[in-house]
Amino acid sequence: MVTPITSPGSEAKKRSALIIGVSGQDGGYLAELLLNKGYEVFGTSRDHEVASFPNLVRLGIKDAVQLRSMALADFRSVLTTLQSTHPDEIYNLAGQTSVGLSFNYPVETFESISLGTINILECLRLLQRPAKLYNASSSEIFGNTPTPATEETPVRPRSPYATAKAAAQYAVANYREAYDLFACSGILFNHESPLRPARFVTRKIVTSAVRIANGSSERLRLGNLHAERDWGWAPDYVEAMWRMLQQEQAEDFVIATGVTHSLADFVADVFNAVNLSWSNYVDIDPALYRPTDIEKSMGDPSKAERQLHWKACVTYPELVQKLVAAELQQSKSRDYPTSFNI
C-alpha cells in the first residue's frame, strides 16, 4: 500500500521543493533561487554522502540544501524520497545531459531521462497528495529550426538525448491529461554559465581561451563551427522554471532568447575578450562532428513572455563577458594580462 504524502504543520509552513539533479548547473541556480524565496529545499543525487556538490559549494548554499540519495531509475527509491520529503514542488533536472555522450551511451541516456521521468509520474499518480512537477525538456527535441520553434513545432529529434527528452515530454503530457496531474515541461534552449561542466563546448572554449591568453601553447580542437544556437544565461532560465509551477494550470513553455549566433561567432567573441585572434589557436577536427547535428536552433519565447511575464535579461554579449570574467576569476594564475575586453 502506498502511503500518501502528508504535510504536517500549519498554514504558515514553508513551501518545500525537491530538486532531482541538484548537483548540476540548473540545479544549483534553482536551489539558490528557491532558498532566496524562502523555500525549504531538498536536493538529490545518487549518493549524497560521497558526492562533493561543487556547484552548491561555489554558490555558498550547500549547507542550506537538505540532501538525499535517490536513484531516479529505481521506482522504490523515488517513492520513498517523495514520501520522506513531502514536497510541494518537484523539479526533475536529472539524467544524462550531454548530447555528444548520448551517441556513445544511448541506452543509459534513454533510461536515465525517460524511465526516470515515468517513475516520478507514476509515484505522483499513486500518491494522494501529488506535488506540482516541472520536467526539464530540451530544444534538442525539435532538431533543426530554420524558423523559431514554438510549443506547437513538430518534434524531430536528431540524437539519442533528444529522443529521450521527447519521450519524457510526451509522458508528462499524457499523465497530465489522463490523471489530472499538475505536470509541465520547460523546453529550454541552450543556457550557459560558469557552472557548466568542462565537457560542454562553451565551457571548453572559454577555459581554453583563458589558458592560451595566459601563455599556454595548447590548441583548441572543435567540430562544426557553422552550427547556430540560441544562447541564454542559466540563472534567467531557472526563474522561468519556477514561474511555470506558479500557474493555475500546467502548460509547456519554450524558454529562449529568440536570437541565434554561430559557434564560430562565440569562439571569436570569447577570444576577442582576451585580446586574441581565434583563428591562430583553433583546429577543426572532423572526429568531433556528431553523426547527426543541428545546424540551427532558435526558440520563440513569446508564450512565456505573455503568460509567465518572463523574458531573458542577459544578452548574448553580456553572456560572453560573464563567462570569460568568471573563468578569469576562478583561475589560480596571477599572470593574466590586465587589458582584457571584459
N, C-alpha and C positions, 0 to 999 in steps of 0.2 A: 504493500500500500504506500502510495506517495504522500508524504507529509506536506501540507500546504506551506507556502512561505508565510510566516507571520511577521507582524510588525509591532513588537511591544513598545509601549511608551505612549506619550501623549501627542496631541496635535502639534506640539511645538518641536517634536522630534526632527532632527536634521534630515534633510533628504540624503539618500545614500546612492552611490553609484558603484558599479562593478566594471572595471576596465579589463577586459580579457586581451592580453597582449600589452601590458603596461610598460614593458621594457623598451618598446620601440620608439621611434621618433614621435609619432602621433600620440602614443600612449603617455609619454612624458609631458608633452604640452597640454594634453587634455586633462591629465591629473592636476597640473598646475592651475589650469583654468577653473576646474571644479572646486578645488580647495579654496581658491580665492572667492568663489561664490558661496562658501560655507558648507559645502557637501562633506559628508563622511565618505571617504574614497577607499575602496578596496581595489587591489590590482593582482593579477595572476601571472604566473609563469609556470613552466613545467616543474621546476623545483626551486622554490624561492629561497630555500636555505643555503643553496650553493651559488645562486645567481648573484652577480655583483650590482646589477642595475645602474650602470654608469650614467645613463641619461638622467635618472632621478637624482643621483648624487650631484651631477653637474647643475641641475636646476635647483638644488638645495631643498628637495622635498621628500627624500627617501624615507625619513623618519615619520613623515606625516601620512604616508600611504600605508594602509594595512594590507600586507602582502600575504598571498595564499598560493599554495601549489595546486595546479589543475592541469590535467591533460585533456585538451579540447576534443580529441578523438575518442575519449573514453566517456561513455554516457553516464556511468555512475559517478565519475569524478565531477562532471558538470553539474549533475543533480545535487550532490552533496554540497558543492560550493554555493549554489544558489540558495539552498536551504539554510546554510550557516551564515550567509551574509545578508539575506533578505533585502536585496537592492530595489530601489525604486526605478533605477535606470541601468541598463546594461549596454555597454559599448563593445562590440565584437571587432577587435582590431588585429586578431591573431592570425596565424597561418604563414606559410612560406611566401615572402613578399617580393622576391626577385623574379622579374620576367625572364632574364637570361638564364638563371639557375633552373627555372621550370622546364626548360628543354632537356636538361640533364636528369631532373628528378620529377617527371610528370606525375607519377602515382602519389608520391609524398605530397606534392603540391595540391593535387586534387583532394586527397583525403584531409589534409590539414585545413583547407578552406571550405570545401563543400560539405564534407561529412561533419566537420566541426560545427558549421552553421546549423545543420539539421539537428544535431544533438541539442543545441541551445533551444531551437524552436520546439522540439519535442518536449523538453523539460517545461517550457512555458505553457505548452498545451496541457500538460498533465497537472501542473500546479494550480491551485485555486486562486492565488493572488499574483497573476503574472506581472512582471515588470515591463516597462517600455524598452524596446530593443532597437538599437542602432546597429546596422550591419555595414561594414566597410566594403563597398563595391569599388569599381575602378573604371576609369576611362578606357582602359585596355579592352573592355568588352565590345567597344564599338569598332575596333580596327581602324582603318583609315577614315578620316572625317574631312573630306575636301570642303564641306560646309560645316559650320559649328554644330556639334551634337546637342540635341535636347533630350529630355526624358523619353521622347517618342521615337528617337532614332533607332533603326533596326540594329540588332546585335550581330556582329560579325567578328568573333574573337580570332586572333591570329597567333596565339601561344597557349601552352597548357595552363599558364597562370590565368590568362583571360578567360579561357573555357571554364575553369574552376570558379572564377568570380561570377561569371554569367549564371552558372548553375546555382550558386548560392543566392544570387539576387532573385532568381525565379522561385526558389524555395521560400524565401522571405515573403514574396508577393502571394504565393499560394497559401501559406499559413495565415497571412493577414486576412485574406478573403474567406478561407474555409473555416477558420476558428476565431475570427474577430480579434486577433491579437494586434496590439499596437507595435508593429514591426515595420521598419523602413530601412531603405538603403541609401547611402550617400554615394553618388557616382563621382568620385573625386578625380580631377585631372592632376597632373604632376604638381607636387608641392614639396618644396625643399627647405632645408635648414641645416645648421651646423650639427644637428643630432643624427643626420643621415649616416648609415654605416659606410665604411670606406669602399665597399664593393659597388656602390651606386655611382653612375658615371659622373654626376655633377660633383659629388664629393671627391672623386678620383681626380677630376680636372683641377679643382681648387687646391687640393693638398699638393698635387704635383707642381702647379704653377708657383706656389709659395716656396716649396723646396728649391726649385730651379732658380727663383729670384734670389735665394739665399746662397747660391753657389753650387748647388747640386749639378752633377754632369749627366743626370738621368734624362731619358727621352720619354715622352708620354705617348703610349700606344692607344689608338682609338679606332673604332669601327666606322659606321656610317655617319658622316658629318652632315649629310643633307636632311636628315630627319628633323621635322619641326615639332616642337612641343609647346603646350600651354602651361607655363611655369608660374606657380604661385608660392606664397610664403606659408609654411605649415601652421604657425600659430593662428593665422587668419582662418585656416580651414577647419581647425578643431572647434572654433567658435560656431561654425556652421553645423557641425555635428550636434552640438548642444542645442542649438535652436531648433533642429528637426524634432527633437524629443519634447519640445515645449509646445508643439502644435496640438490642436484639439483632435485632429485626425492624422493618422500616419500616411505619409506620402514619400515617394522617392524624389531626390533632387540631384541635379547636376551642379557641381561646385567647381568653378573655373574662373579664369580672368577674362576669357574671350579674346586673348591676344596670343599669337604664336611667335616663336623665334627658332631659328635652326640651331642645331648643336654647334655648327661652325661659328655662328654668332656668339653663342655662350662661351666657347673656347676663346675667341678673340677678345671678348669683353673681360673675361677673367684675367687673361694675360696682360691686357692693357692696364688693368687695375694695379698690376705690379710692375708696370713700365717695361713690358717685354712684348716682342712680336711673336705671336704663337707659331707662325709657320716655321720658325727656326728651331722649334723644340718638339714638334708633334709628328708622329709617323702614323700612317694609315695601315692597319693590319687587317687583311681580309679574314683572318681567323676569328676576329671579333664580331663579324657580321652574324646576325641571327638567321636561322633557317627561313623564318618569315618575320618581317619587320613592319612597323607602321611608319609610313612616310610623313603623314601629317595628323596631328591630334590636337583638336581645338574644341572647347566647350562653349555652350550658350548658357550663361548663368541667370538669364532673365527671370525664370520662375523663382529662383532663390532670392533674387533682388525684390521681386514683387511680394512673395508670401513670407519669406523669412526676414525680410529687410536686411539682407546680408549682401555685402559686396567686398571684393578683395581690396584691402587697404594698401598693401605693399606692392609697388610697381616693379616691373622687371629690372630696370636699372638699380633700384633700391635693393632688390633681392641679391643681385650680383655683389653690390657693395657690402651688404650684411654678411654674405658667405665668406668673402675674402677677409673682411675685418675680423670676423670671429676666428678664422684659421690663423691669422697673424697673432691674435691674442693668445690662442691656445698653444702656439709653438713655444718651445722652451728656448729656442735660439734667441740671442740678443743682437745678432748681426745683420738684421734685415735693413735694407735701405730705408731712409726716412722720407722719401718723396713719393710714396705710393699714392695712386689716384683714388683714395677712398675717403 
